[in-house]
Amino acid sequence: MGEFPDHPGEPDPLLTRLERVEAQLAEFHRRSAHRETVIDRLHEENQQFRDGLRRVILEPVVTDLLRLHDSLAREAQRLAEDDPRTGKLMGSFADDVTLAVERCGYELFPAVPGEPFTTGRHAPAGTVPTTDPSRDRTVAEPLAAGLLEIETGRVRRPARARLYRYEAPPVTDDSVDLALVDSGPQPVHPDSVGSE
């Protein structure tokens, strides 16, 4: 604390008031910083609550939209063989459902034929035999699209597909190893028996 130069030992009232104002300002800044932290935490909790609430409300809708998309996509594929025009129309309905799912915060992704199986991204729904070892554990036939949460990038439903499974071709009787046949016991020639 400051003192009067004329009266030693007596505090300067102006310096005392300034010191109190400085202490109050420091306390005000400390409380403001604490208030900001509380506001930020409450905002984050509110955002998480809203996101969770949105998911809880939209999840049944998205589940139904997925079923509808799967049915429309299967029907479009089936009809494309008999009546390409009707198949294309059904495919456009499946595309509309895809857009509705995206507006809910999710993205549909297909299993692409030939892509390697990835745990978590694909769900195997059967196998298709193949004699080509390079096709082993790759997608043979996509069955249903997968679902990806756009905000987090988390797979909510893996894409269902049948996968190729390598099976070695069976050995036929025509492919007998001639080296094994030649290494057997050799017949003895009758002329060589008495010559020893």
Secondary structure by P-SEA (a helix, b strand, c coil): ccccccccccccaaaaaaaaaaaaaaaaaaaaaaaaaaaaaaaaaaaaaaaaaaaaaaaaaaaaaaaaaaaaaaaaaaaccccaaaaaaaaaaaaaaaaaaaaacbbbbbbccccccccccccccbbbbbcccccccccccccbbbbbccccccccccbbbbbbbbbccccccccccaaaaaacbbbbbccccccc
